[in-house]
Amino acid sequence: MIAFEQLPKSIKKSLRYINQDVKSIEKLEQLEKTLVLYIKKRKLQLKKEN
């Protein structure tokens, strides 16, 4: 896994937000679904390019 210091600034901010500001399980689950969706979409794009 990539060290936290090596991650892009936007990812670091997102992770800090999750750790510090998400106060409900519903909000966390919503964020998880959104992130998984976008990761899957990007994987499909990258597979099509290769």
N, CA and C atoms as an extended XYZ file, in Angstrom:
150
Properties=species:S:1:pos:R:3:atomname:S:1:resname:S:1:resid:I:1 pbc="F F F"
N         0.838       -1.186        0.000 N   MET     1
C         0.000        0.000        0.000 CA  MET     1
C         0.880        1.246        0.000 C   MET     1
N         0.436        2.281       -0.656 N   ILE     2
C         1.192        3.524       -0.760 CA  ILE     2
C         1.172        4.234        0.597 C   ILE     2
N         2.316        4.779        0.974 N   ALA     3
C         2.399        5.546        2.211 CA  ALA     3
C         1.521        6.788        2.093 C   ALA     3
N         0.934        7.181        3.213 N   PHE     4
C         0.024        8.332        3.238 CA  PHE     4
C         0.691        9.575        2.655 C   PHE     4
N         1.957        9.787        2.953 N   GLU     5
C         2.672       10.974        2.486 CA  GLU     5
C         2.808       11.015        0.966 C   GLU     5
N         2.745        9.872        0.324 N   GLN     6
C         2.922        9.800       -1.128 CA  GLN     6
C         1.610        9.946       -1.893 C   GLN     6
N         0.491        9.963       -1.211 N   LEU     7
C        -0.805       10.093       -1.871 CA  LEU     7
C        -1.015       11.516       -2.384 C   LEU     7
N        -1.831       11.678       -3.419 N   PRO     8
C        -2.175       13.024       -3.894 CA  PRO     8
C        -2.910       13.811       -2.802 C   PRO     8
N        -2.755       15.119       -2.847 N   LYS     9
C        -3.338       15.998       -1.831 CA  LYS     9
C        -4.856       15.814       -1.718 C   LYS     9
N        -5.530       15.645       -2.829 N   SER    10
C        -6.988       15.500       -2.798 CA  SER    10
C        -7.415       14.222       -2.073 C   SER    10
N        -6.654       13.155       -2.234 N   ILE    11
C        -6.964       11.901       -1.544 CA  ILE    11
C        -6.715       12.049       -0.054 C   ILE    11
N        -5.636       12.704        0.302 N   LYS    12
C        -5.343       12.944        1.723 CA  LYS    12
C        -6.469       13.729        2.383 C   LYS    12
N        -6.956       14.752        1.687 N   LYS    13
C        -8.053       15.556        2.233 CA  LYS    13
C        -9.315       14.715        2.396 C   LYS    13
N        -9.578       13.859        1.419 N   SER    14
C       -10.763       12.995        1.504 CA  SER    14
C       -10.667       12.040        2.688 C   SER    14
N        -9.499       11.443        2.875 N   LEU    15
C        -9.309       10.513        3.989 CA  LEU    15
C        -9.412       11.225        5.332 C   LEU    15
N        -8.866       12.412        5.409 N   ARG    16
C        -8.982       13.192        6.649 CA  ARG    16
C       -10.442       13.541        6.937 C   ARG    16
N       -11.180       13.904        5.886 N   TYR    17
C       -12.598       14.196        6.038 CA  TYR    17
C       -13.335       12.979        6.603 C   TYR    17
N       -13.064       11.820        6.035 N   ILE    18
C       -13.714       10.594        6.512 CA  ILE    18
C       -13.366       10.334        7.977 C   ILE    18
N       -12.107       10.483        8.326 N   ASN    19
C       -11.676       10.209        9.699 CA  ASN    19
C       -12.190       11.216       10.713 C   ASN    19
N       -12.299       12.473       10.327 N   GLN    20
C       -12.592       13.520       11.302 CA  GLN    20
C       -14.023       14.036       11.274 C   GLN    20
N       -14.652       14.073       10.105 N   ASP    21
C       -15.914       14.798        9.975 CA  ASP    21
C       -17.147       13.950        9.712 C   ASP    21
N       -16.985       12.716        9.307 N   VAL    22
C       -18.156       11.874        9.071 CA  VAL    22
C       -18.655       11.370       10.424 C   VAL    22
N       -19.888       11.720       10.743 N   LYS    23
C       -20.431       11.414       12.069 CA  LYS    23
C       -21.511       10.344       12.070 C   LYS    23
N       -21.932        9.898       10.882 N   SER    24
C       -22.982        8.885       10.849 CA  SER    24
C       -22.588        7.744        9.919 C   SER    24
N       -23.075        6.573       10.250 N   ILE    25
C       -22.806        5.393        9.439 CA  ILE    25
C       -23.460        5.532        8.062 C   ILE    25
N       -24.596        6.203        7.994 N   GLU    26
C       -25.288        6.393        6.723 CA  GLU    26
C       -24.448        7.225        5.761 C   GLU    26
N       -23.873        8.293        6.275 N   LYS    27
C       -23.027        9.156        5.447 CA  LYS    27
C       -21.788        8.389        4.980 C   LYS    27
N       -21.203        7.613        5.866 N   LEU    28
C       -20.026        6.829        5.529 CA  LEU    28
C       -20.355        5.782        4.463 C   LEU    28
N       -21.482        5.137        4.589 N   GLU    29
C       -21.896        4.141        3.604 CA  GLU    29
C       -22.174        4.780        2.249 C   GLU    29
N       -22.746        5.972        2.259 N   GLN    30
C       -23.000        6.698        1.017 CA  GLN    30
C       -21.675        7.052        0.331 C   GLN    30
N       -20.718        7.526        1.090 N   LEU    31
C       -19.395        7.825        0.540 CA  LEU    31
C       -18.730        6.576       -0.022 C   LEU    31
N       -18.852        5.475        0.697 N   GLU    32
C       -18.261        4.216        0.250 CA  GLU    32
C       -18.848        3.784       -1.093 C   GLU    32
N       -20.156        3.844       -1.220 N   LYS    33
C       -20.809        3.447       -2.473 CA  LYS    33
C       -20.364        4.331       -3.630 C   LYS    33
N       -20.260        5.616       -3.374 N   THR    34
C       -19.843        6.551       -4.413 CA  THR    34
C       -18.411        6.279       -4.851 C   THR    34
N       -17.527        6.086       -3.891 N   LEU    35
C       -16.127        5.808       -4.221 CA  LEU    35
C       -15.977        4.499       -4.988 C   LEU    35
N       -16.654        3.475       -4.549 N   VAL    36
C       -16.576        2.182       -5.225 CA  VAL    36
C       -17.094        2.305       -6.657 C   VAL    36
N       -18.179        3.024       -6.841 N   LEU    37
C       -18.743        3.222       -8.173 CA  LEU    37
C       -17.732        3.889       -9.108 C   LEU    37
N       -17.111        4.954       -8.658 N   TYR    38
C       -16.161        5.669       -9.496 CA  TYR    38
C       -14.893        4.861       -9.750 C   TYR    38
N       -14.464        4.092       -8.790 N   ILE    39
C       -13.301        3.223       -8.986 CA  ILE    39
C       -13.610        2.164      -10.041 C   ILE    39
N       -14.783        1.562       -9.965 N   LYS    40
C       -15.171        0.555      -10.954 CA  LYS    40
C       -15.252        1.147      -12.357 C   LYS    40
N       -15.832        2.345      -12.463 N   LYS    41
C       -15.931        2.999      -13.767 CA  LYS    41
C       -14.535        3.250      -14.343 C   LYS    41
N       -13.641        3.720      -13.511 N   ARG    42
C       -12.284        4.019      -13.987 CA  ARG    42
C       -11.540        2.745      -14.389 C   ARG    42
N       -11.737        1.672      -13.646 N   LYS    43
C       -11.114        0.386      -13.991 CA  LYS    43
C       -11.578       -0.069      -15.366 C   LYS    43
N       -12.867        0.044      -15.623 N   LEU    44
C       -13.406       -0.340      -16.927 CA  LEU    44
C       -12.803        0.502      -18.047 C   LEU    44
N       -12.676        1.791      -17.820 N   GLN    45
C       -12.062        2.670      -18.821 CA  GLN    45
C       -10.626        2.244      -19.098 C   GLN    45
N        -9.865        1.979      -18.054 N   LEU    46
C        -8.473        1.607      -18.216 CA  LEU    46
C        -8.330        0.253      -18.912 C   LEU    46
N        -9.213       -0.683      -18.620 N   LYS    47
C        -9.171       -1.981      -19.290 CA  LYS    47
C        -9.478       -1.864      -20.765 C   LYS    47
N       -10.412       -0.976      -21.114 N   LYS    48
C       -10.759       -0.768      -22.523 CA  LYS    48
C        -9.595       -0.135      -23.287 C   LYS    48
N        -8.834        0.718      -22.622 N   GLU    49
C        -7.703        1.388      -23.267 CA  GLU    49
C        -6.550        0.432      -23.528 C   GLU    49
N        -6.426       -0.593      -22.714 N   ASN    50
C        -5.298       -1.531      -22.862 CA  ASN    50
C        -5.645       -2.681      -23.701 C   ASN    50
